[in-house]
């Protein structure tokens, strides 16, 4: 199974927004890493952007359908749920909220959310995959307090999080910690020997 990184962009961006980050992480990964950048299904009010569901005002009633559509897209990447064991779902902002909601309910290798937030009513299963949260301490779009709300719902003893001194972004200094997290979530597979 090839390691895979699925990228979910933020509100108003598109699949190309996170692709350079994914390609840079693939170059540093210890094994071949397939990078899949997904476009959100809906047009943003300001083209050519995309959105997973409407925001400003938030259209929370659209979230269940958006999560189910993403779930189906992830399951259909190669038709086998077992291959999700080698997949990490990475989302930014609205994509981070989608990564948490959908990824935590699937047998993926891990979930990474940068500047994400929890959807209203989201309750992850107790056996969710490993989660890494990144957030800028000066984020004026999604306040850093969203971290505490996510952790309270994940109900974990060890919090894997990275706070950085910046706003609503993914700064270059996060590349090394992200690379190390991917290597931990997607360890080198030892060949089977009889």
C-alpha positions in Angstrom: 0.0 0.0 0.0 1.3 3.4 -0.9 1.2 6.1 1.7 -1.3 8.8 0.8 -1.9 12.4 2.0 -5.4 13.9 1.2 -5.6 17.7 1.4 -8.8 19.6 2.1 -8.6 23.3 1.4 -10.2 26.2 3.3 -13.3 28.2 2.5 -12.9 30.2 -0.7 -9.7 28.4 -1.8 -9.5 25.4 -4.1 -7.5 22.2 -4.4 -4.4 24.0 -5.8 -4.1 26.0 -2.5 -2.5 23.2 -0.4 -0.9 21.2 -3.3 2.5 22.8 -2.9 2.6 22.0 0.8 1.6 18.4 0.0 4.3 18.1 -2.7 6.9 19.5 -0.4 6.0 17.0 2.3 6.0 14.2 -0.3 9.6 15.1 -1.2 10.7 14.8 2.4 8.7 11.6 3.2 10.6 8.3 3.9 8.5 6.4 1.4 6.5 7.2 -1.8 3.7 9.5 -0.8 0.7 10.0 -3.1 -0.7 13.5 -2.7 -4.5 13.9 -3.4 -5.8 17.5 -3.3 -9.6 17.5 -3.3 -11.8 20.4 -4.5 -14.8 21.2 -2.2 -18.0 20.4 -4.1 -19.7 23.8 -4.0 -18.9 27.1 -5.7 -17.8 29.9 -3.3 -19.7 33.2 -3.6 -16.5 34.7 -5.1 -15.3 32.5 -7.9 -13.1 30.6 -8.6 -13.1 29.6 -4.9 -14.8 26.5 -3.5 -16.6 25.7 -0.2 -17.5 22.5 1.7 -20.6 24.3 2.9 -21.8 27.9 3.2 -20.2 30.2 5.7 -20.9 33.8 6.8 -23.6 33.1 7.7 -22.7 29.5 8.6 -25.0 27.0 7.1 -24.5 24.2 9.6 -27.5 22.3 8.2 -25.3 21.5 5.1 -22.6 19.9 7.2 -24.0 16.3 7.4 -24.4 16.1 3.7 -20.9 17.6 3.1 -19.3 15.1 5.5 -21.1 12.2 3.9 -20.0 13.3 0.4 -16.4 13.6 1.6 -16.6 10.2 3.3 -17.7 8.6 0.0 -14.9 10.4 -1.9 -12.3 9.1 0.6 -13.7 5.5 0.5 -13.7 5.7 -3.4 -10.1 6.8 -3.8 -9.2 3.3 -4.7 -12.2 1.2 -3.7 -10.8 -0.5 -0.7 -11.4 0.7 2.8 -8.3 -1.2 4.0 -6.1 1.2 2.0 -7.3 4.1 4.3 -4.9 2.6 6.9 -2.1 4.3 4.9 -4.0 7.6 4.4 -3.6 10.8 6.4 -6.3 13.5 6.0 -5.0 17.0 6.3 -7.3 20.1 6.3 -6.9 23.8 6.7 -9.6 26.0 8.3 -13.0 24.8 6.9 -11.1 21.9 5.5 -9.6 21.2 8.9 -13.1 21.0 10.4 -14.1 18.6 7.6 -10.9 16.5 8.2 -11.7 16.2 11.9 -15.4 15.4 11.4 -15.0 12.9 8.5 -11.4 11.5 9.2 -12.0 10.7 12.9 -14.8 8.4 11.9 -12.8 6.4 9.3 -9.9 3.9 9.8 -7.3 6.4 8.5 -3.7 6.5 9.7 -4.2 10.0 11.1 -5.9 13.4 10.9 -4.1 16.8 10.8 -6.1 20.0 11.2 -4.6 23.4 10.9 -6.6 26.4 12.0 -9.6 24.1 12.2 -12.7 24.1 14.4 -15.3 21.6 15.6 -18.7 21.5 13.8 -21.7 22.0 16.1 -22.8 18.7 17.4 -19.7 16.8 16.3 -19.0 13.9 18.5 -16.0 11.8 17.4 -15.9 8.1 18.2 -13.7 7.1 21.1 -11.5 4.9 18.9 -10.6 7.8 16.5 -7.2 7.8 14.7 -4.3 10.0 15.9 -4.9 13.7 15.6 -2.5 16.6 15.2 -3.8 20.2 15.6 -1.9 23.2 14.4 -3.0 26.8 15.1 -1.7 30.3 14.9 -1.8 32.1 18.2 -2.8 35.3 16.4 -5.4 33.7 14.2 -8.2 36.3 13.8 -10.4 34.1 11.5 -10.6 30.9 13.7 -9.6 31.9 17.2 -7.0 29.7 18.9 -9.6 28.8 21.5 -11.0 26.4 19.0 -8.2 24.0 20.0 -9.7 23.6 23.5 -13.1 22.8 22.1 -11.7 20.2 19.7 -9.7 18.5 22.5 -12.7 18.5 24.9 -14.6 16.5 22.2 -11.7 14.2 21.3 -11.3 13.3 25.0 -7.6 12.2 24.8 -4.9 12.2 27.5 -2.0 13.3 25.2 -2.6 16.4 23.1 -0.6 16.5 19.9 -0.6 20.1 19.0 1.6 22.8 17.6 1.0 26.5 18.4 2.9 29.0 16.2 3.4 32.7 16.4 1.3 33.7 13.4 -2.2 34.1 12.1 -4.5 32.1 9.8 -1.8 30.4 7.8 0.6 27.5 7.7 4.1 29.0 8.2 7.2 27.4 6.7 8.6 26.5 10.1 5.8 24.0 10.4 7.2 21.8 7.6 9.6 19.9 9.8 7.1 19.1 12.6 4.5 18.1 9.9 7.1 15.8 8.2 7.8 14.1 11.6 4.1 13.7 12.3 3.6 12.1 8.9 6.4 9.7 9.5 4.9 8.8 12.9 1.4 8.3 11.4 2.7 6.5 8.3 5.7 4.4 9.6 7.9 2.4 7.3 6.2 -0.9 6.6 8.4 -3.9 7.3 8.2 -6.6 4.7 6.4 -9.7 5.7 8.6 -12.7 6.3 7.4 -16.2 6.9 
